[in-house]
Amino acid sequence: MWTEKLEKYVAVSGLPGIYKINSSRANGLLIENLDTGKTKFISMRKHQFTPLATVSIYTVDDTKELSKVFQSMLDQFDDNPPPKINVTAAELFEYFEDILPTYDKDQVFIGDVKKVIKWFNYLRDRAFFEDLSSDEEE
């Protein structure tokens, strides 16, 4: 399901977008560019890796997995699409409150909201979520 699929994807510091993990080495990862399909080695010395399956958003009670936040964004996409990243912080937080009403206003910052929206749009543009719905139907 979501978490299983997200475990294969990583955000890399200093590089734009999301990458698929092909394999790991003791000193880094072999990652695949989702647009070109090209694989390259990225060193752990120069970059930090954030597996998307490990990302959670602080809520008032606990945390909410990124996969559940993405699902909420998908469910509301037709009626409430994500705003552009360059809109005001108030608009971004208003959208975030619509998709995750219990998010912790003291621990979730504007950069976090922007990252979630960027990642969602990046994956959606590459038909990531369409693959998931067809996997679930099978």
Phi, psi and omega in degrees: 000207185304304185298319179300317180289320181292336180299336182273358185242145186217146169262138184242127179299137179086353178237136180284150173088194182239146182232151176267135179278121176270316175196167180241152176237170181297331184245015178167194182232149167265116183242152181249130175287127184291335181277315186263339184079001180283143180253141175214157179271133177238124184281141176289342178290327184260336188229156171252145182246137177236099175295129185297332180293341181266354183279133176225155179252133178295134173239174181300321183273316188201234174225160179236127180299147179302323181300323179287326176294315177301319180297319178296320178296320178294316181300326183262003190302316183294318182272332187216073181292155179297141178287167174293154183292333185271012175281177183293156178301322180299318179294320179295315179293326177297315177297315182297324178293328177294319184274336180216079186301335184264013181297148183278110184294341179273337185247349178257121184255169183301323178297324178294316180298314180299317180299314180299316180294317178299313180298317180300311181297319180300311180290322180294320178297337181256021175060026179300316184285333176294321177298322182293318182292326178287329176295319182291327180292326180288000000 
